[in-house]
């Protein structure tokens, strides 16, 4: 059986779990310790030297990075393809995934920094929340254009293009930024969330919040016991949206981190 190093709230891990469930591939999940404090080690880091979820272990094969894992699954289990048939459509959904994994993910991540981890309060928090809401609506307009008249982002059937989008749009909904009622995007989201693969994956995320100590996590951040990773587009989002002082304060208090060194 495949082993997936996972955190239920990670949209990257959610993508992989949806693909595995759509393909009917059995897997077990393992939540590695030390993620929040930046102290992950052992077999998990051997499988994922960036110390990020998801990481997939298939016998002697270890694969990290959600997109590369999806590609591996497509090669390993081709019977239920997730990618569309034509080269043009494959390129289209891969570009869609790239945008969601970078620019859109950074918005939801930034909202978590403010709402859960209380990195900013007062006027600064309101500025960042406002920027995030405005940016999210801009991406929703773009996504509607990408969807066009298709029933699914992938085309005629649910696939890679859809599993690459749904964790992020659901994340935006959770932060209070849903697609407009009656919009094509809202209709697509309802159809996607009705799929058993998405229902199961979203349910795991919701259960992890109910059973966690999220209300107290801001205290752990303040004490330096919980360190969020400020990588690439996340760092860019915080700075361009007006939160440079959040970054500087985090560096000063040593409660933010970056990718660990290899080797």
N, C-alpha and C positions, 0 to 999 in steps of 0.2 A: 504493500500500500504506500502511496505517496505521502510524504510529510510536508506540510506547509507551515513555515514559521509565519506567525500571523498576529496582528492586533485587530480586533473587530472594527475599530473606528478608522483604520487606515483605508482610504479609498483605493490605494494601490493594491492592497491585499483583497479588498472587496472585488475588484476587477477579476482577479485570478480565481477567486472562489466561485463567482458567477460562471466563468468559463468552464471550470471543472464540473460544476453541476449541470450546465447545459450539455456537456459532453458525456455525462453519466460516469465520470471517473471517480472512484472511491479515494478518499484522502482523509488524513487526520491532521488536526491543527495543533500547534504548539505555540504558546505565548512566551517568548524569551524574557528572562529576567534582565533587569538593568537597563532597559530601554530609556525610561524616563530620566534616569540619573546619568546616562551616558557611560554606563559601566558594563555593557553587554560583553559576554566572553564565551569561551568554550565552543561547542559544536555549532552554535548559531553563527558566531563570527567566522568560523571556518567555512560555513556555507555562504555567508554574506559579509565580506570584509568591510563593507561600509557600515555594518551594524544597523541595517535598515530592514524592515519588513516590506514586502514578502520575500521569502527565500524558499525555494522548492528543493526537496531532496527526493530523488528517484533512484534508489539503490546506491550505486557508486557515483551517480551524477548529482551535482549541486548547481543550481541556477539562481542568480539573484537579479533584481530589477524586474518590475512587473511586466514591462513590454517584452523583455527577452524571455520571461517565463511563458507569456502568451504565445510567443513564436515557437518555443520549445513544445508546448502542448499541441500546437497546430501541426507540427511535424510528427510528434509522437502518437497523436490520436487523430488522424486525418478523417476518420469515418464521419464525424460530425463537424464539418468545417465552420469556423466562426468568421473567417474572412470572406468577403464577396468574391465572385468568380473572376471579374475582369480586372486587369492591371490598373485601370483608371480608378475604379471603385476601391480597390485595395489601397491605393495611394491616398484617396480621399479620406477613408476612415482612419488611416494611420496619421494623417495630418490633424484630423479631428482629435485623436487621442493625444497627440503631442501638445496641442493647445490646452486641453483639459488638464493634463498631467502637470503642466507648468503654470501658466498664467491664471487659470481658473482655480486650481488647487490652492494657490497662494492667497487668494481672497478668503476662502473658507478657513484656511489655516490662520490668517491674520485675525479673523473674527473670533476664533477660539482663543487666541492670545489675549484678546480684550475681555471676552465674556467669561471664560473659564479661569484663565490664569491672571486676570486683572493686571496686565502689563501697563495699562493706561486708565486713567479715571478723569472725570470732569470734562472740560472742554476738549482736551486731546482725544479722549475716548470717543466723544461725539463726532469729532472730525473724522476719525478713522472709520467709525461705523457708517457715517454718511458716504464717505468715499467708497466703501465696500458695497453698499447698497446700489450706488450709481453705477459702479463697474459691473456688478452682477447683472443689472438690467441691460447694460450694453452687450454683455455676452449672450444673454437670452435672445436679444434681437439677432445677433450673429448666428446663434444655434437654429433659430427659426428659418433663417436663410439656408443653412446647411441641410435642414430637414426637407425643405421644399415641399413637394407633393408626395414624398415617400411616406409609407406607413411607419418605417423604421429608418434610423440613421444608416443602418447597414444596407437598406434597400427594401426588398419585398419581405424579408424575414429578419427576425431578431438576430444580432450577431455582434461582432467585434465593435462596430461603431456605436452600438447601444450600450454594451457593458462598459465602454470607455467613458460614457457620459453620465449614466444614471447614478453612480455613487456621488458625483459632484453636485448634480442638481438636487438630489436628496439632501446633501449636506447644506446647500443653500436654503432649502426649505426649513431645515432644522434651525437655521440661524435667522429665520423670519423673513427670508427673501424668496418667496415662491414665484413661479411663472404666473403671468396674468391668467385669471380664471377664464376659461373658454378659448384660450390660445391653442395653437397647434402644439406648442411645446408642452402645455399642461395635459393635453390629450395623450400625447406620446408618453409622458411620465406616468399617467394612470395605467396605460397598457403595459409599460415596462414593469411597474411595481406589482402588477397582477401575475407576473410570471413566477413560478415556484422558485426558480434559482435566485431571483432578486428578493422575493419575499423572505426566504430563509436567511439570506445574507444581511438584509436590512434588519431582520429580527434579532440577529446576533449582535449587531451594533447597538440597537436599542437596549437589549438586555445587559450589555456591558456597562452602559451608563447607569442603568438602574442599580446595578450591583457594585458600583465603584464608589470611591471616596472623592469624586469630582468636586463636590462643594468645598473640600479642604485643600485641593491641590494648589491653589494660589498661595497658601501658607508655606507649602513645600518649596515652591518657586522662590519665595521671598527668602527662605533659609538656605537656598542653594542646593537643596536636596533633589530638585527636579529641574532638569536642563533641557529646554526645547532646542531642536536643531534648526538653526537659521541658515539654510542652504539656498543657493542660487536665486530662484524666483521669489522665494519667501523673503529673503533679505531685500531684494529689489522692491517688492511690494511695500514692505514696511517703510522704507526710506522714501519712495516716490509718493506714498500716500500721506506723508507728514509725520511719520513716527521715528525719525532719526534718534530722538532722545530716548526712545524705548530701547533701541539697539545699544546706544552708549551706556545707558544705565545697566543693561544686561551684561555688557562686557565688564563694567566696573564691579558688579556684584557677582560675576562669574556664574550666572544662572542661565546662560545661553551657551550653545556649543556648535561645533561644525563637524564635518566628516572626520572620523578618526584616521590616523596615519596607517598606511598599509605596511605590512611586514612586521 
